[in-house]
Amino acid sequence: MGRSDSVRLYRLKRMLNELSQKKGRGTELISLYIPQGKPIHEVIATLREEYGTASNIKSDSTRNHVLDALTKTMQRLKLYAKTPENGLVIFCGALPTNGLGSEVVKIFELEPPKPLNIFLYRCDDHFHTDILKDMLKEEKVIGIIAIDSSEAGIGILEGNKVEVVDHITSGVGGKHRAGGQSARRYERLREMELNDYFNRVAEHAKSLLIDTYNVVGLIVAGPGPTKDDFLKNGYLDYRLQKSVLAVLDISYAGREGVREALEKAQDVLQEYRLMEEKRLVRRLFEEINSSKGLAVYGMQDVINALKNGVADIVLVNDNLNRVRIEVTCKRCNAREERIVSMDKAIQVKQEMISNACSKCSSMDYDVYEQDLIEYMDELAMNTGARVEVISSSTEDGKMLESLGQIAAILRYRIN
């Protein structure tokens, strides 16, 4: 089974965050963006020209570092028969490993999450990652209006995040129950107040959902007929009117209504990652509370379930921030592994290699460090399981966090 989209995005975000923090001594770091369909031989020809230009750099150190980076990049490109489907991005350059003079030329290559339509070559003191970061931004934003005669809530769904961006009260009184002229006068006043209220909601909706967020779709919801009156009488900006995806009957308006509308709109919003995350987390808690008990949570239990082929779907928070460190004795191949938080990785590695091997007393080790989510993803791919990365900023992500940030839905019960 292939790597899930959520893991691919997690890996890409993590790599871009790391690359954006790296700095070169001078203009020694190469950023190369190759669009879909551009012949590899043309790119190599361009880099050969850059090699000739770089040969004239006065600083010996900078010149050698740039030439080495160009050479390494051209060698890597020769491994490609053609440009990948979405294009190709390569970052290469001399990066310090332990202060001045410790630079080592490193290369990083990745395929964009969407088709790349720009060719870019830059040699700078940093890697140009903004183009890729922009690709990761959620393009589609859905608007939600939850309205009745007393209040309205305006919300947006962007990627994994639902946010109530405005709340409007109407000031409109309830319906008058008495008869006669006073009742008719009261109803006329009430209609005027409703008209004013609907206009205010429409103005706020235009300002937020078109001018600020530029939504691609709109859900209008609420209890009773108010939402229908609001829609059919042309209060909304025509662009929002045309983008209505669904009109939903719900129990509440206002802030609570926005959240309830999201719950009711699953069919409309099925393409959105949030709904998939909600479905997975709910399924997990159903299994935890079920007599079958097809779920485990906690880091070690989940890893054991993956190793034993029992796990079907692993759910993990995107802010797990843990790494797996494996130390192998070069003499006798004895291994020790630890899983620690990222901020303690350097300290723990030093502790692990400062002690003699428990089997042969050697002090000569190989050290391997890997992001824990990527390690679990490799285990999952070996057994046909899958890992899903759950946003920590959502309500469902916080529910997963309460279980220790990691859990698994099982194929069968563990005895």
KAZI-V421797 format. One record per backbone hydrogen bond with DSSP energy under -0.5 kcal/mol. NH is the residue of the N-H (numbers start at 1). CO is the residue of the C=O. E is the energy in kcal/mol with one decimal. If there is no record, write none. Layout:
{{NH | CO | E} {NH | CO | E}}
//
This chain:
{{8 | 4 | -2.3} {9 | 5 | -2.6} {10 | 6 | -1.9} {11 | 7 | -2.8} {12 | 8 | -2.3} {13 | 9 | -2.7} {14 | 10 | -2.5} {15 | 11 | -2.5} {16 | 12 | -2.6} {17 | 13 | -2.3} {18 | 14 | -2.0} {19 | 15 | -2.9} {20 | 16 | -2.5} {21 | 17 | -0.6} {21 | 18 | -0.9} {22 | 19 | -1.2} {24 | 125 | -2.6} {28 | 26 | -2.0} {28 | 124 | -0.5} {29 | 124 | -3.2} {30 | 28 | -0.5} {30 | 92 | -3.7} {31 | 122 | -2.6} {32 | 90 | -2.6} {33 | 120 | -2.9} {34 | 32 | -0.5} {34 | 88 | -3.2} {35 | 33 | -0.5} {36 | 116 | -1.6} {38 | 35 | -1.7} {42 | 39 | -0.5} {43 | 39 | -1.3} {44 | 40 | -2.4} {45 | 41 | -2.0} {46 | 42 | -2.0} {47 | 43 | -2.2} {48 | 44 | -2.0} {49 | 45 | -1.7} {50 | 46 | -2.0} {51 | 47 | -2.0} {52 | 48 | -1.9} {53 | 49 | -2.0} {54 | 50 | -2.8} {55 | 51 | -1.3} {56 | 53 | -1.6} {57 | 54 | -1.8} {63 | 59 | -2.8} {64 | 60 | -2.5} {65 | 61 | -2.3} {66 | 62 | -2.6} {67 | 63 | -2.6} {68 | 64 | -2.4} {69 | 65 | -2.2} {70 | 66 | -2.6} {71 | 67 | -2.4} {72 | 68 | -2.4} {73 | 69 | -2.2} {74 | 70 | -2.5} {75 | 71 | -2.3} {76 | 72 | -2.0} {77 | 73 | -2.2} {78 | 74 | -1.5} {79 | 76 | -1.4} {80 | 77 | -2.0} {81 | 79 | -0.5} {87 | 84 | -1.6} {88 | 34 | -2.3} {89 | 110 | -2.3} {90 | 32 | -2.6} {91 | 108 | -3.1} {92 | 30 | -2.2} {93 | 106 | -2.1} {94 | 28 | -0.5} {95 | 93 | -0.6} {95 | 104 | -2.6} {97 | 102 | -0.6} {98 | 99 | -0.6} {102 | 99 | -1.7} {104 | 95 | -2.3} {106 | 93 | -2.7} {106 | 104 | -0.6} {108 | 91 | -3.2} {110 | 89 | -2.4} {116 | 86 | -1.7} {120 | 33 | -2.0} {120 | 118 | -0.5} {122 | 31 | -2.2} {124 | 29 | -2.6} {127 | 19 | -0.5} {127 | 22 | -0.5} {129 | 127 | -1.1} {133 | 129 | -2.3} {134 | 130 | -2.6} {135 | 131 | -1.3} {136 | 132 | -1.1} {136 | 133 | -0.5} {137 | 133 | -0.6} {137 | 134 | -0.9} {142 | 157 | -2.3} {143 | 217 | -3.0} {144 | 155 | -2.6} {145 | 219 | -2.7} {146 | 153 | -2.6} {147 | 145 | -0.6} {147 | 221 | -2.8} {148 | 151 | -2.2} {152 | 168 | -2.5} {153 | 146 | -2.4} {154 | 166 | -2.6} {155 | 144 | -2.9} {156 | 163 | -2.4} {157 | 142 | -2.7} {158 | 156 | -0.6} {158 | 161 | -2.7} {159 | 140 | -0.7} {161 | 158 | -2.2} {163 | 156 | -2.5} {165 | 154 | -2.1} {165 | 163 | -0.8} {166 | 154 | -1.6} {168 | 152 | -2.9} {170 | 150 | -2.5} {183 | 179 | -0.6} {184 | 180 | -1.6} {185 | 181 | -3.0} {186 | 182 | -2.5} {187 | 183 | -2.5} {188 | 184 | -2.2} {189 | 185 | -2.3} {190 | 186 | -2.7} {191 | 187 | -2.6} {192 | 188 | -2.2} {193 | 189 | -2.5} {194 | 190 | -2.7} {195 | 191 | -2.5} {196 | 192 | -2.4} {197 | 193 | -2.6} {198 | 194 | -3.2} {199 | 195 | -2.2} {200 | 196 | -2.1} {201 | 197 | -2.6} {202 | 198 | -2.5} {203 | 199 | -2.4} {204 | 200 | -2.5} {205 | 201 | -2.6} {206 | 202 | -2.4} {207 | 203 | -2.5} {208 | 204 | -2.5} {209 | 205 | -2.9} {210 | 205 | -0.5} {210 | 206 | -1.6} {211 | 206 | -2.2} {212 | 207 | -0.9} {213 | 208 | -2.6} {215 | 209 | -3.0} {216 | 141 | -2.7} {217 | 141 | -0.9} {218 | 243 | -2.2} {219 | 143 | -2.5} {220 | 246 | -2.3} {221 | 145 | -3.0} {222 | 248 | -1.6} {226 | 223 | -0.5} {229 | 225 | -2.3} {230 | 226 | -2.6} {231 | 227 | -1.8} {232 | 228 | -3.0} {233 | 229 | -1.4} {234 | 231 | -1.3} {235 | 230 | -1.1} {240 | 237 | -0.8} {241 | 237 | -2.6} {242 | 238 | -2.1} {243 | 239 | -0.7} {243 | 240 | -0.6} {244 | 241 | -1.0} {245 | 218 | -3.6} {246 | 218 | -1.0} {248 | 220 | -2.3} {250 | 222 | -1.0} {250 | 248 | -0.6} {254 | 146 | -1.7} {257 | 253 | -1.5} {258 | 254 | -1.8} {259 | 255 | -1.5} {260 | 256 | -2.4} {261 | 257 | -3.0} {262 | 258 | -1.7} {263 | 259 | -1.6} {264 | 260 | -2.1} {265 | 261 | -1.2} {266 | 263 | -0.7} {269 | 265 | -2.4} {270 | 267 | -0.8} {272 | 269 | -2.3} {274 | 159 | -0.6} {275 | 272 | -0.9} {276 | 272 | -1.1} {277 | 273 | -2.5} {278 | 274 | -2.6} {279 | 275 | -2.4} {280 | 276 | -2.5} {281 | 277 | -2.6} {282 | 278 | -2.3} {283 | 279 | -2.2} {284 | 280 | -2.3} {285 | 281 | -2.2} {286 | 282 | -2.3} {287 | 283 | -2.2} {288 | 284 | -2.3} {289 | 285 | -2.1} {290 | 286 | -0.6} {290 | 287 | -0.6} {295 | 293 | -1.7} {296 | 408 | -2.0} {298 | 406 | -2.3} {302 | 298 | -2.2} {303 | 299 | -2.4} {304 | 300 | -2.4} {305 | 301 | -2.0} {306 | 302 | -2.1} {307 | 303 | -2.6} {308 | 304 | -2.1} {309 | 306 | -1.3} {310 | 305 | -2.2} {311 | 305 | -1.6} {312 | 409 | -2.9} {313 | 409 | -1.8} {314 | 386 | -2.8} {315 | 407 | -2.9} {316 | 388 | -2.0} {317 | 405 | -2.3} {318 | 390 | -2.0} {320 | 317 | -1.2} {323 | 340 | -2.8} {324 | 370 | -3.5} {325 | 323 | -0.5} {325 | 338 | -3.3} {326 | 324 | -0.5} {326 | 368 | -3.0} {327 | 336 | -2.9} {328 | 366 | -2.7} {329 | 334 | -2.8} {330 | 364 | -2.5} {333 | 329 | -1.8} {336 | 327 | -2.1} {338 | 325 | -2.3} {340 | 323 | -2.1} {340 | 338 | -0.5} {342 | 321 | -2.1} {344 | 341 | -1.8} {345 | 342 | -1.2} {348 | 344 | -2.5} {349 | 345 | -2.5} {350 | 346 | -2.2} {351 | 347 | -2.0} {352 | 348 | -2.5} {353 | 349 | -2.1} {354 | 350 | -1.0} {357 | 362 | -2.8} {361 | 357 | -1.8} {365 | 363 | -0.7} {366 | 328 | -2.6} {368 | 326 | -2.6} {370 | 324 | -2.1} {372 | 322 | -2.7} {375 | 371 | -2.2} {376 | 372 | -2.6} {377 | 373 | -2.0} {378 | 374 | -1.9} {379 | 375 | -2.0} {380 | 376 | -2.5} {381 | 377 | -2.3} {382 | 378 | -1.2} {383 | 379 | -0.7} {383 | 380 | -1.1} {384 | 380 | -0.7} {385 | 380 | -2.0} {386 | 312 | -1.7} {388 | 314 | -3.3} {390 | 316 | -2.9} {390 | 388 | -0.6} {394 | 391 | -0.7} {398 | 394 | -1.9} {399 | 395 | -1.6} {400 | 396 | -2.0} {401 | 397 | -2.1} {402 | 398 | -1.5} {403 | 400 | -1.6} {404 | 401 | -1.9} {405 | 400 | -1.5} {407 | 315 | -2.4} {408 | 296 | -3.0} {409 | 313 | -3.0} {410 | 294 | -1.9} {411 | 310 | -3.1}}
//
